[in-house]
Amino acid sequence: MNRETAQIRTESLRETILYHNRRYYQLDDPEISDADYDLLLRELIDLETQFPDLVTPDSPTQRVGAPPLEKFVAVTHLTPMLSLANAFSDEEIREFDRRCRRFLGSDNPIRYVVEPKLDGLAVNLLYESGRLTVGSTRGDGMVGEDITLNLRTIPAIPLSIPRTEDPANPLGGETAAVPERIEVRGEVCMERMAFRNLNRRRTERGDIPFANPRNAAAGSLRQLDSRITARRPLTLFCYAIGTVKGVSFQTQEAVLRTLAAWGFQVNPLIRPAVDIEECIHYYHHMDQVREELPYEIDGIVVKVNDLALQERLGAVSRSPRWAVACKFAAIQEQTVIEQIVVQVGRTGVLTPVAVMRPVRVGGVVVSRATLHNEDEIRKKDIRIGDTVMIRRAGDVIPEVVEVVQTERTGAEHPFVMPETCPECGSHVVRMEGEAAQRCIGIACPAQIREHIAHFASRGALDIEGLGEKMVTQLVTAGLIHDPADLFLLTKEQLLGLERMGEKSASNLLTAIGQAKNPPLDRLIFALGIRHVGEQTAKGLAREYGTLEALITASNEKLQTVRDIGPEVAASIVGFFREPANLRVIEKLRSAGVTPREMSRSRTTPFTGKKIVFTGTLARMGRNEAKALVESLGGEVGSSLAKTTDYLVAGEETGSKIEKARQKGITILDEEAFYTLTGGKTE
């Protein structure tokens, strides 16, 4: 794989993984199995290992989960809440042990602690001087959501750590004195019986039942009204600590004993293990008894017991080296595929879904399962009418494992993916190197919310007041069906919306009106052409000058533009060949949307150069300076790298000056910078 293809694939993987992170961590409504998610993440890790310069600070490999929801206050964890690497077999568990011993340079067996891996929501509890001050979700691992009021309603969570008269207690010679500060980590979950009773009550009231205990627990913790949380049967099992001050520990066992002594609920099934073989024995035992437990688990966790060894082992990217999650195989059952339908996702991906004869899998009745894509159907030779084995992967999302060939009668028939979108009739395309087939219609009903939210976003037309909630209201009310409809809205239509007053309606219409004359690159980006990000849009705008010129550009001509290869060019050409998209563009023109034309690209001292700023500029703000560099064909970075050409130094600079000297990077003062821009200051 060449670098351009790798860059496109890594960007696609990041977008997909971040979307599924949001579905899992924020919306509590996952669309794919843990196994499929792990495959996506492993592919991204492999690509970033092969091409290290493609690693970005916000890559899912560097972070965990998803950013906090806007409705909660953000909380920065004192110590990051890292995710765990996964193992799926005895051999992978043994390989984890071998990695630990290789890193430590020791052939001696390592003592471990093993525990059930509960399927709930990870939380962080911060205690200061013994009192619970902040409770938060894991969030992205660095920053979580403040849900203190909700966590305070859970009986299993102590509101304070009890003081002891004698700080020296019989816990391995370690102290249980109240710490000055400590982060306690645990898993909030809902037990099976409590979950069934909750769903029964919801059904009786006519409410929609929760899909599984994890969704119920996560949804309960994200209530804005803590009184609702208080009525939900939640519990918490604590398993670790983060930052700690005023108390010291030597082992994971001592941490757990002390937490229990302080009144925290620690899972009674946690065990010490003298070596990795004892961990594997525990793994198989827990797999056998998992259905008998009062709560759901999807595996076990193995941790190095000695905290000093944990410190030496450290972490890699998003996961500690000293722990691993050992996942169980999913439960399987047999059923029949009665029909295959196609769903269109919010990014335009067409996903075939098997409609099956209902069957109970792991205590849940299943009647639909994802078939992922056309390649997967062909690989498994899945046909309508087939008898198949299905599983609830990760014990949540159903999927087809294999066809039971011996059950075939000859009446089964193959499934063919449609050539046009079942939602809007636009053409379906499949880009080279991708398994997914996509609808590229900008007005596709299945994608319209995402398209319009992107169209109005900050990097695009930046329409103030037009966030996701407002877009949803407008779409639900039938007032907009494509981005062009935004510019046809009237005050009377807006006043008919819930909680929309005269002033709000006027402000929104003013913001929409101000977006009618955007820079060309922002309009190109706003159209949502696949693989065309903000930087690529700037390059296209500089090269072609007008939208009309870009629409008629050939595949070959597009590939002469910097950073555009065959796949990006094909995506652009395909977008502008779709009649539905051209109709929306014409509708935008008719509504008065006229992008500001740009002069054709010219060579400047900044063309193709990478610039980093440090310190305060006297003549303009950092954003203005960045826009100036980009208008001259340059690219602005946030940190120094081997590829950096210039460091522009203003006043009150930091350590970047010395680093630039060490790397041999040219340093420009503010006057030299403005001289190179040709004397332009805006």
C-alpha positions as CSV (number, residue, x, y, z in Angstrom):
1,M,0.0,0.0,0.0
2,N,1.4,3.4,-1.0
3,R,1.3,6.4,1.3
4,E,-1.6,8.2,-0.4
5,T,-3.8,5.1,-0.2
6,A,-2.7,4.5,3.4
7,Q,-3.6,8.1,4.3
8,I,-7.1,7.8,2.8
9,R,-7.6,4.5,4.6
10,T,-6.4,5.8,8.0
11,E,-8.7,8.8,7.7
12,S,-11.6,6.6,6.8
13,L,-10.8,4.2,9.7
14,R,-10.6,7.1,12.1
15,E,-13.9,8.5,11.0
16,T,-15.6,5.1,11.3
17,I,-14.0,4.3,14.7
18,L,-14.9,7.7,16.1
19,Y,-18.5,7.2,14.9
20,H,-18.7,3.8,16.6
21,N,-17.1,5.2,19.7
22,R,-19.9,7.8,19.9
23,R,-22.5,5.1,19.3
24,Y,-21.1,2.9,22.1
25,Y,-19.8,5.4,24.7
26,Q,-22.2,8.4,24.3
27,L,-25.4,7.0,22.8
28,D,-25.2,3.6,24.4
29,D,-26.5,2.2,21.0
30,P,-23.6,0.2,19.3
31,E,-24.1,-0.8,15.7
32,I,-21.2,-3.3,15.3
33,S,-19.8,-6.0,17.5
34,D,-16.7,-5.7,19.7
35,A,-14.9,-8.2,17.5
36,D,-15.6,-6.0,14.4
37,Y,-14.6,-2.9,16.3
38,D,-11.3,-4.6,17.3
39,L,-10.6,-5.5,13.7
40,L,-11.0,-1.9,12.6
41,L,-8.7,-0.7,15.4
42,R,-6.1,-3.3,14.7
43,E,-6.0,-2.3,11.0
44,L,-5.6,1.4,12.0
45,I,-2.8,0.4,14.5
46,D,-1.0,-1.6,11.7
47,L,-1.2,1.3,9.2
48,E,0.0,3.9,11.7
49,T,2.9,1.5,12.6
50,Q,3.8,1.2,8.9
51,F,3.4,5.0,8.3
52,P,4.3,6.7,11.6
53,D,3.9,10.2,10.1
54,L,0.2,9.5,9.7
55,V,-0.4,9.3,13.4
56,T,-2.4,12.3,14.7
57,P,-3.0,13.4,18.3
58,D,-6.7,12.7,18.0
59,S,-6.4,9.3,16.4
60,P,-8.5,6.6,18.2
61,T,-5.2,4.7,18.7
62,Q,-4.0,7.6,21.0
63,R,-7.3,8.0,22.8
64,V,-10.0,5.9,24.3
65,G,-13.7,6.1,23.6
66,A,-15.3,9.4,22.6
67,P,-15.3,13.0,23.7
68,P,-17.8,14.1,26.5
69,L,-21.3,15.0,25.6
70,E,-22.0,18.7,25.5
71,K,-24.8,18.5,28.0
72,F,-22.3,17.6,30.8
73,V,-19.5,19.6,32.2
74,A,-16.1,18.3,31.2
75,V,-13.8,16.8,33.8
76,T,-10.1,16.1,33.2
77,H,-8.9,12.9,34.9
78,L,-5.8,13.4,37.1
79,T,-4.5,10.0,35.7
80,P,-5.7,8.9,32.3
81,M,-8.2,6.0,32.2
82,L,-6.6,3.8,29.6
83,S,-8.4,1.1,27.6
84,L,-7.2,-2.5,27.6
85,A,-5.7,-4.6,24.8
86,N,-7.7,-7.7,24.0
87,A,-6.9,-11.4,23.9
88,F,-9.2,-14.0,22.5
89,S,-7.5,-17.3,23.0
90,D,-5.2,-19.2,25.4
91,E,-2.3,-18.6,23.2
92,E,-2.9,-14.8,23.1
93,I,-3.1,-14.8,26.9
94,R,0.3,-16.6,27.1
95,E,1.7,-14.2,24.6
96,F,0.7,-11.3,26.9
97,D,2.7,-13.0,29.7
98,R,5.7,-13.5,27.4
99,R,5.6,-9.8,26.4
100,C,5.6,-8.8,30.0
101,R,8.5,-11.0,30.9
102,R,10.5,-10.0,27.8
103,F,10.0,-6.3,28.7
104,L,11.1,-6.9,32.3
105,G,14.0,-9.0,31.2
106,S,13.0,-11.9,33.5
107,D,12.2,-15.6,33.1
108,N,10.5,-15.8,36.5
109,P,6.8,-16.4,36.6
110,I,4.8,-13.2,37.2
111,R,2.1,-13.1,39.9
112,Y,-1.2,-11.7,38.5
113,V,-4.7,-10.7,39.8
114,V,-7.7,-11.9,37.7
115,E,-11.2,-10.5,37.8
116,P,-14.5,-10.7,35.9
117,K,-14.8,-8.2,33.1
118,L,-18.2,-6.6,33.9
119,D,-20.2,-5.2,31.0
120,G,-21.1,-1.7,32.3
121,L,-19.9,1.8,32.3
122,A,-16.5,2.8,33.6
123,V,-16.4,5.7,36.1
124,N,-13.8,7.7,38.1
125,L,-14.5,8.9,41.6
126,L,-12.3,11.6,43.0
127,Y,-12.1,11.8,46.8
128,E,-10.4,14.8,48.5
129,S,-9.7,14.6,52.3
130,G,-12.0,11.6,52.3
131,R,-15.0,13.2,50.7
132,L,-16.4,12.4,47.2
133,T,-16.0,15.7,45.2
134,V,-16.3,14.7,41.6
135,G,-17.6,11.6,39.8
136,S,-17.2,11.3,36.0
137,T,-17.4,8.9,33.1
138,R,-14.3,7.6,31.3
139,G,-15.1,9.9,28.3
140,D,-12.1,9.9,25.9
141,G,-9.8,8.5,28.6
142,M,-8.4,12.0,29.3
143,V,-11.6,14.0,29.8
144,G,-14.9,12.6,31.0
145,E,-18.4,13.9,31.8
146,D,-19.3,15.2,35.3
147,I,-22.1,13.0,36.6
148,T,-21.4,13.5,40.3
149,L,-25.1,14.1,41.2
150,N,-26.1,10.9,39.5
151,L,-23.3,8.8,41.0
152,R,-24.2,10.0,44.5
153,T,-27.5,8.3,44.2
154,I,-25.9,4.8,43.9
155,P,-25.9,3.1,47.3
156,A,-22.7,1.1,46.6
157,I,-20.7,4.4,46.3
158,P,-19.4,5.7,49.6
159,L,-19.9,9.5,49.9
160,S,-16.9,9.6,52.2
161,I,-14.0,7.4,53.2
162,P,-14.2,6.5,56.9
163,R,-11.4,7.5,59.1
164,T,-9.6,4.9,61.2
165,E,-8.2,5.6,64.7
166,D,-5.1,3.6,64.0
167,P,-3.8,4.3,60.5
168,A,-1.6,1.2,60.5
169,N,-4.0,-1.7,59.8
170,P,-3.5,-5.4,58.9
171,L,-3.4,-4.9,55.2
172,G,-0.1,-6.3,54.3
173,G,1.7,-3.7,56.4
174,E,0.3,-0.9,54.3
175,T,-1.7,2.1,55.5
176,A,-5.4,2.6,55.2
177,A,-5.3,6.2,56.5
178,V,-7.7,8.5,54.7
179,P,-5.8,9.8,51.6
180,E,-5.4,13.4,50.9
181,R,-6.6,12.7,47.3
182,I,-7.5,9.5,45.5
183,E,-9.2,8.5,42.2
184,V,-11.2,5.3,42.6
185,R,-12.1,3.5,39.4
186,G,-15.0,1.1,38.9
187,E,-17.7,-0.2,36.7
188,V,-21.3,0.8,37.1
189,C,-23.7,-2.0,36.1
190,M,-27.2,-3.3,36.5
191,E,-27.8,-6.9,37.6
192,R,-29.9,-9.2,35.5
193,M,-32.9,-9.5,37.8
194,A,-33.0,-5.8,38.4
195,F,-32.8,-5.2,34.6
196,R,-35.7,-7.6,33.9
197,N,-37.8,-5.9,36.5
198,L,-37.0,-2.4,35.2
199,N,-37.9,-3.5,31.6
200,R,-41.1,-5.0,32.9
201,R,-42.1,-1.8,34.5
202,R,-41.2,0.2,31.4
203,T,-43.3,-2.1,29.2
204,E,-46.3,-1.8,31.5
205,R,-46.0,2.1,31.3
206,G,-45.7,1.9,27.5
207,D,-42.1,3.0,27.5
208,I,-39.5,1.4,25.2
209,P,-37.5,-1.3,27.0
210,F,-33.7,-1.2,27.2
211,A,-31.8,-3.5,24.9
212,N,-29.5,-4.9,27.5
213,P,-28.2,-4.2,31.1
214,R,-25.2,-2.1,29.9
215,N,-27.4,0.2,27.9
216,A,-29.8,0.6,30.9
217,A,-26.9,1.4,33.2
218,A,-25.3,3.9,30.8
219,G,-28.6,5.6,30.0
220,S,-29.4,5.9,33.7
221,L,-26.1,7.6,34.5
222,R,-26.6,10.1,31.7
223,Q,-29.9,11.5,33.0
224,L,-29.9,15.3,33.5
225,D,-32.4,14.7,36.4
226,S,-30.6,12.8,39.1
227,R,-34.0,11.8,40.6
228,I,-34.5,9.5,37.6
229,T,-31.1,7.9,38.2
230,A,-32.0,7.4,41.9
231,R,-34.9,5.2,40.8
232,R,-32.7,2.9,38.7
233,P,-31.2,-0.2,40.3
234,L,-27.5,0.5,39.7
235,T,-24.5,-0.9,41.5
236,L,-20.8,-0.4,41.3
237,F,-17.8,-2.7,41.5
238,C,-14.4,-1.0,42.1
239,Y,-11.3,-2.5,40.6
240,A,-8.5,0.1,40.5
241,I,-7.2,3.5,41.6
242,G,-5.7,6.4,39.6
243,T,-3.8,9.3,41.3
244,V,-3.3,8.8,45.0
245,K,-1.7,11.1,47.6
246,G,-1.2,10.4,51.3
247,V,-1.4,6.6,51.0
248,S,0.9,4.0,49.4
249,F,0.4,0.5,48.0
250,Q,2.7,-2.2,46.8
251,T,0.3,-4.6,45.1
252,Q,-3.0,-4.7,43.3
253,E,-4.3,-7.1,46.0
254,A,-3.5,-4.5,48.7
255,V,-5.4,-1.8,46.7
256,L,-8.5,-4.0,46.5
257,R,-8.3,-5.0,50.2
258,T,-8.0,-1.4,51.2
259,L,-10.9,-0.3,49.0
260,A,-13.1,-3.0,50.5
261,A,-12.0,-1.9,54.0
262,W,-13.0,1.6,53.1
263,G,-16.5,0.4,52.2
264,F,-16.2,0.2,48.4
265,Q,-17.8,-2.8,46.7
266,V,-15.1,-5.1,45.3
267,N,-16.1,-8.1,43.2
268,P,-15.8,-11.3,45.4
269,L,-14.7,-13.3,42.4
270,I,-11.4,-11.5,42.0
271,R,-8.5,-13.9,42.7
272,P,-4.7,-13.8,42.9
273,A,-2.9,-16.1,40.3
274,V,0.6,-17.4,40.8
275,D,1.3,-17.6,37.0
276,I,-0.3,-17.2,33.6
277,E,-1.6,-20.8,33.5
278,E,-3.6,-20.2,36.6
279,C,-5.1,-17.1,34.8
280,I,-6.1,-19.3,31.9
281,H,-7.7,-21.8,34.2
282,Y,-9.7,-18.9,35.7
283,Y,-10.6,-17.7,32.2
284,H,-12.2,-21.1,31.3
285,H,-13.9,-21.4,34.6
286,M,-15.6,-18.0,34.4
287,D,-16.7,-18.8,30.8
288,Q,-18.5,-21.9,32.1
289,V,-20.3,-20.1,35.0
290,R,-20.9,-16.8,33.3
291,E,-24.7,-17.4,32.7
292,E,-25.1,-18.3,36.4
293,L,-23.7,-14.9,37.6
294,P,-26.2,-12.2,38.7
295,Y,-24.6,-9.7,36.3
296,E,-23.3,-9.9,32.7
297,I,-19.6,-10.3,31.9
298,D,-17.9,-10.6,28.5
299,G,-14.5,-11.9,29.7
300,I,-11.9,-11.5,32.4
301,V,-9.1,-9.0,33.1
302,V,-5.6,-10.1,33.9
303,K,-3.4,-7.6,35.8
304,V,0.2,-7.7,37.0
305,N,-0.1,-7.8,40.8
306,D,3.1,-5.9,41.7
307,L,2.6,-2.1,41.3
308,A,6.3,-1.5,40.9
309,L,6.3,-3.9,37.9
310,Q,3.2,-2.1,36.6
311,E,5.2,1.2,36.7
312,R,8.2,-0.4,34.9
313,L,6.0,-1.9,32.2
314,G,4.2,1.4,31.6
315,A,1.8,1.9,28.7
316,V,1.8,1.9,24.9
317,S,-0.4,4.5,23.3
318,R,-3.9,3.8,24.6
319,S,-3.3,0.6,26.6
320,P,-1.2,-0.4,29.7
321,R,1.4,-3.2,29.1
322,W,0.6,-4.7,32.5
323,A,-3.1,-5.7,31.9
324,V,-5.1,-7.5,29.2
325,A,-8.8,-8.1,28.7
326,C,-9.5,-11.8,27.8
327,K,-12.8,-11.9,25.8
328,F,-15.2,-14.8,25.7
329,A,-16.5,-16.4,22.5
330,A,-20.0,-15.2,21.7
331,I,-23.0,-17.6,22.3
332,Q,-24.3,-19.1,19.0
333,E,-27.7,-20.4,17.8
334,Q,-29.2,-21.7,14.6
335,T,-32.0,-20.0,12.5
336,V,-33.1,-19.3,8.9
337,I,-32.6,-16.1,6.8
338,E,-36.1,-15.2,5.4
339,Q,-35.1,-12.0,3.7
340,I,-32.2,-9.6,3.2
341,V,-32.9,-5.9,3.3
342,V,-30.6,-2.9,2.7
343,Q,-30.2,-0.1,5.2
344,V,-28.6,3.3,4.4
345,G,-26.4,4.7,7.2
346,R,-25.8,8.3,8.1
347,T,-22.6,8.3,6.0
348,G,-24.3,6.8,3.0
349,V,-23.0,3.3,3.5
350,L,-25.4,0.6,2.3
351,T,-25.5,-2.3,4.8
352,P,-27.3,-5.6,4.0
353,V,-29.2,-6.9,7.0
354,A,-30.6,-10.4,7.4
355,V,-34.2,-10.7,8.5
356,M,-34.4,-14.1,10.3
357,R,-36.8,-16.4,11.9
358,P,-36.7,-15.2,15.6
359,V,-34.4,-17.2,17.9
360,R,-33.3,-16.7,21.5
361,V,-29.5,-16.1,21.8
362,G,-28.0,-15.6,25.2
363,G,-31.4,-14.7,26.7
364,V,-32.4,-12.2,24.0
365,V,-34.8,-12.9,21.1
366,V,-32.9,-12.0,17.8
367,S,-34.6,-11.5,14.4
368,R,-32.1,-9.3,12.5
369,A,-28.4,-9.5,12.0
370,T,-25.9,-7.4,10.1
371,L,-24.2,-8.9,7.0
372,H,-21.7,-6.1,6.9
373,N,-21.2,-5.8,3.1
374,E,-21.3,-7.5,-0.3
375,D,-17.9,-9.1,0.1
376,E,-18.8,-10.6,3.4
377,I,-21.9,-12.2,1.9
378,R,-19.9,-13.7,-1.0
379,K,-17.2,-14.9,1.3
380,K,-19.6,-16.7,3.5
381,D,-21.9,-17.6,0.5
382,I,-25.0,-16.4,2.3
383,R,-28.3,-16.8,0.4
384,I,-31.9,-15.9,1.2
385,G,-33.5,-19.1,2.7
386,D,-30.2,-20.3,4.2
387,T,-30.0,-22.0,7.6
388,V,-27.2,-20.1,9.5
389,M,-25.4,-20.0,12.8
390,I,-25.7,-16.6,14.4
391,R,-24.1,-15.1,17.5
392,R,-24.5,-12.0,19.7
393,A,-21.0,-10.7,19.1
394,G,-19.8,-9.1,22.3
395,D,-23.1,-10.3,23.6
396,V,-24.8,-7.3,22.0
397,I,-24.9,-7.1,18.2
398,P,-26.2,-10.2,16.3
399,E,-24.2,-11.4,13.3
400,V,-24.1,-14.4,11.0
401,V,-21.2,-16.7,11.7
402,E,-21.6,-19.3,8.9
403,V,-24.0,-21.1,6.6
404,V,-25.1,-24.6,7.6
405,Q,-24.4,-26.2,4.2
406,T,-26.0,-29.5,5.1
407,E,-29.4,-27.8,5.5
408,R,-29.5,-26.5,2.0
409,T,-32.5,-27.7,-0.1
410,G,-31.8,-25.9,-3.4
411,A,-34.6,-23.4,-2.8
412,E,-32.2,-20.8,-1.5
413,H,-31.3,-17.9,-3.9
414,P,-28.4,-15.4,-4.0
415,F,-28.7,-11.8,-2.9
416,V,-27.7,-8.9,-5.2
417,M,-26.8,-5.4,-3.8
418,P,-28.8,-2.7,-5.5
419,E,-27.1,-0.3,-8.0
420,T,-29.2,2.7,-6.8
421,C,-29.9,3.9,-3.2
422,P,-33.1,2.4,-1.8
423,E,-33.8,5.7,0.0
424,C,-33.3,8.3,-2.8
425,G,-32.5,6.5,-6.0
426,S,-29.0,8.1,-6.4
427,H,-26.2,6.0,-7.8
428,V,-24.3,3.7,-5.5
429,V,-20.5,3.7,-5.8
430,R,-17.8,1.5,-4.4
431,M,-14.4,3.2,-4.3
432,E,-11.3,1.2,-5.0
433,G,-9.9,-0.5,-1.9
434,E,-13.1,-0.2,0.0
435,A,-15.6,-2.9,0.9
436,A,-18.5,-0.5,1.5
437,Q,-20.9,0.7,-1.2
438,R,-22.2,4.2,-0.7
439,C,-25.0,6.5,-1.9
440,I,-23.4,9.8,-3.0
441,G,-26.7,11.7,-3.1
442,I,-26.4,15.0,-1.2
443,A,-30.2,15.0,-0.6
444,C,-30.5,11.4,0.5
445,P,-33.1,11.2,3.3
446,A,-31.1,8.7,5.2
447,Q,-28.1,11.1,5.3
448,I,-29.8,14.5,5.3
449,R,-29.3,15.3,8.9
450,E,-25.6,14.6,8.7
451,H,-25.2,16.4,5.4
452,I,-26.9,19.6,6.6
453,A,-25.2,19.6,10.0
454,H,-21.8,19.3,8.1
455,F,-22.9,21.9,5.6
456,A,-23.5,24.4,8.4
457,S,-20.5,23.4,10.6
458,R,-17.7,25.7,11.6
459,G,-15.2,24.5,9.0
460,A,-17.8,24.8,6.3
461,L,-20.4,27.6,6.0
462,D,-20.2,28.2,9.8
463,I,-23.9,29.1,10.2
464,E,-24.3,30.2,13.8
465,G,-27.3,28.7,15.6
466,L,-27.7,25.8,13.2
467,G,-26.5,22.9,15.4
468,E,-27.6,19.3,15.3
469,K,-30.7,19.9,17.4
470,M,-31.9,22.7,15.2
471,V,-31.2,20.6,12.0
472,T,-33.1,17.7,13.5
473,Q,-36.1,20.0,14.2
474,L,-36.0,21.4,10.7
475,V,-35.8,18.0,9.0
476,T,-38.4,16.4,11.3
477,A,-40.8,19.3,10.5
478,G,-40.3,18.7,6.8
479,L,-38.9,22.2,6.2
480,I,-35.6,21.2,4.6
481,H,-34.8,18.2,2.4
482,D,-31.4,19.3,1.2
483,P,-28.8,22.0,2.1
484,A,-30.3,24.5,-0.4
485,D,-33.6,24.5,1.5
486,L,-31.8,26.4,4.3
487,F,-31.7,29.5,2.2
488,L,-35.4,29.3,1.4
489,L,-36.6,29.2,5.0
490,T,-39.0,32.0,6.1
491,K,-39.7,33.5,9.6
492,E,-43.2,32.1,9.5
493,Q,-41.9,28.5,9.1
494,L,-39.3,28.9,11.9
495,L,-41.9,30.4,14.3
496,G,-43.9,27.2,14.0
497,L,-41.0,25.2,15.6
498,E,-40.9,24.3,19.3
499,R,-39.2,26.9,21.5
500,M,-38.6,29.3,18.6
501,G,-39.3,32.9,19.3
502,E,-39.2,36.1,17.1
503,K,-35.6,37.0,18.1
504,S,-34.2,33.4,17.7
505,A,-35.9,33.1,14.2
506,S,-34.5,36.5,13.1
507,N,-31.0,35.6,14.3
508,L,-31.0,32.3,12.5
509,L,-32.2,33.8,9.3
510,T,-29.6,36.5,9.6
511,A,-26.9,33.9,10.1
512,I,-28.1,31.9,7.1
513,G,-28.2,35.1,4.9
514,Q,-24.6,35.9,5.9
515,A,-23.5,32.5,4.7
516,K,-24.7,33.2,1.1
517,N,-21.3,34.5,0.0
518,P,-18.8,32.0,1.5
519,P,-15.1,31.5,0.4
520,L,-15.1,29.0,-2.4
521,D,-13.0,26.5,-0.4
522,R,-15.6,26.5,2.4
523,L,-18.4,25.7,0.0
524,I,-16.4,22.9,-1.6
525,F,-15.8,21.4,1.9
526,A,-19.5,22.0,2.9
527,L,-20.7,19.8,0.0
528,G,-19.4,16.8,1.8
529,I,-17.5,15.1,-1.0
530,R,-15.9,12.0,0.2
531,H,-12.1,12.3,0.9
532,V,-12.3,16.1,0.5
533,G,-11.3,17.7,3.8
534,E,-10.6,21.3,4.5
535,Q,-7.0,21.3,3.2
536,T,-8.0,19.5,0.0
537,A,-10.8,22.0,-0.5
538,K,-8.4,24.9,-0.2
539,G,-6.1,23.3,-2.8
540,L,-9.0,22.8,-5.2
541,A,-10.3,26.3,-4.7
542,R,-6.8,27.8,-5.4
543,E,-6.4,25.6,-8.5
544,Y,-9.8,26.1,-10.1
545,G,-11.0,29.5,-8.9
546,T,-14.7,28.8,-9.4
547,L,-17.1,26.0,-8.6
548,E,-18.1,25.7,-12.3
549,A,-14.5,25.0,-13.3
550,L,-14.2,22.3,-10.6
551,I,-17.5,20.7,-11.7
552,T,-16.2,20.1,-15.2
553,A,-12.6,19.1,-14.2
554,S,-11.5,15.7,-15.5
555,N,-10.1,12.9,-13.5
556,E,-6.6,13.3,-15.0
557,K,-6.6,17.1,-14.5
558,L,-7.6,16.7,-10.8
559,Q,-4.6,14.4,-10.2
560,T,-2.3,17.3,-11.0
561,V,-3.4,19.1,-7.9
562,R,-1.2,18.7,-4.8
563,D,-2.2,15.8,-2.5
564,I,-4.9,14.5,-4.9
565,G,-4.4,11.0,-6.3
566,P,-6.6,8.6,-8.2
567,E,-9.1,7.7,-5.4
568,V,-9.7,11.3,-4.4
569,A,-10.1,12.4,-8.0
570,A,-12.5,9.6,-8.7
571,S,-14.6,10.6,-5.7
572,I,-14.8,14.2,-6.9
573,V,-15.7,13.3,-10.4
574,G,-18.3,10.8,-9.2
575,F,-19.9,13.4,-7.0
576,F,-20.3,16.0,-9.7
577,R,-21.6,13.4,-12.2
578,E,-24.5,12.6,-9.9
579,P,-27.6,14.4,-11.3
580,A,-29.2,14.7,-7.8
581,N,-26.1,16.6,-6.6
582,L,-26.0,18.9,-9.6
583,R,-29.7,19.7,-8.9
584,V,-28.9,20.7,-5.3
585,I,-26.0,22.9,-6.6
586,E,-28.3,24.6,-9.1
587,K,-30.8,25.1,-6.3
588,L,-28.1,26.8,-4.2
589,R,-27.4,29.2,-7.0
590,S,-31.1,30.0,-7.4
591,A,-31.3,30.7,-3.7
592,G,-28.6,33.3,-4.0
593,V,-25.6,31.3,-2.8
594,T,-22.6,32.7,-4.6
595,P,-19.1,31.7,-3.5
596,R,-16.3,34.2,-3.6
597,E,-14.1,33.3,-6.5
598,M,-10.4,32.8,-5.9
599,S,-7.5,33.7,-8.1
600,R,-5.8,30.8,-9.7
601,S,-2.9,29.3,-7.8
602,R,0.5,30.9,-8.1
603,T,3.8,30.1,-6.7
604,T,4.7,32.0,-3.5
605,P,7.5,31.6,-0.9
606,F,5.0,29.6,1.1
607,T,3.8,27.2,-1.6
608,G,4.1,23.7,-0.4
609,K,5.9,24.8,2.8
610,K,4.9,23.9,6.4
611,I,4.9,26.6,9.0
612,V,4.6,26.7,12.8
613,F,4.0,29.8,14.9
614,T,5.2,30.5,18.4
615,G,4.7,33.5,20.6
616,T,2.3,36.5,20.1
617,L,2.2,38.3,16.7
618,A,1.8,42.1,16.9
619,R,0.0,42.7,13.6
620,M,-2.7,40.1,13.6
621,G,-4.1,37.1,15.5
622,R,-2.9,33.5,15.1
623,N,-6.0,32.5,13.1
624,E,-5.5,35.4,10.7
625,A,-1.9,34.5,10.2
626,K,-2.8,30.9,9.6
627,A,-5.4,32.0,6.9
628,L,-2.8,34.2,5.3
629,V,-0.3,31.3,5.0
630,E,-2.9,29.0,3.6
631,S,-4.0,31.6,1.1
632,L,-0.4,31.6,-0.1
633,G,-0.3,27.8,-0.5
634,G,1.3,27.0,2.8
635,E,0.3,24.6,5.6
636,V,0.2,25.5,9.3
637,G,1.1,23.0,11.9
638,S,0.9,23.1,15.7
639,S,4.2,21.4,16.6
640,L,7.6,21.1,15.1
641,A,8.4,18.1,12.9
642,K,11.1,17.0,10.5
643,T,8.9,18.3,7.6
644,T,8.6,21.9,9.2
645,D,10.2,24.5,6.9
646,Y,9.7,27.7,9.0
647,L,9.2,28.6,12.6
648,V,7.6,32.1,12.8
649,A,8.6,33.7,16.2
650,G,6.6,36.5,17.7
651,E,6.9,37.9,21.1
652,E,7.0,35.9,24.4
653,T,8.1,32.7,22.7
654,G,8.5,29.4,24.4
655,S,10.8,26.3,24.0
656,K,10.1,25.9,20.3
657,I,12.9,28.4,19.4
658,E,15.6,26.1,20.8
659,K,14.0,23.0,19.4
660,A,13.9,24.6,15.9
661,R,17.6,25.5,16.2
662,Q,18.4,21.9,17.1
663,K,16.4,20.6,14.2
664,G,17.9,23.1,11.7
665,I,14.5,24.7,11.0
666,T,14.6,28.3,9.6
667,I,13.4,30.8,12.1
668,L,11.6,33.9,10.9
669,D,10.9,36.9,13.1
670,E,7.6,38.8,12.5
671,E,9.1,41.3,10.0
672,A,10.8,38.6,7.9
673,F,7.5,36.7,7.9
674,Y,5.6,39.6,6.5
675,T,8.3,40.3,4.0
676,L,7.9,36.8,2.6
677,T,4.2,37.2,2.4
678,G,4.8,40.1,0.0
679,G,3.9,42.7,2.5
680,K,0.3,41.4,2.9
681,T,-1.2,41.9,6.4
682,E,-4.7,40.6,5.8
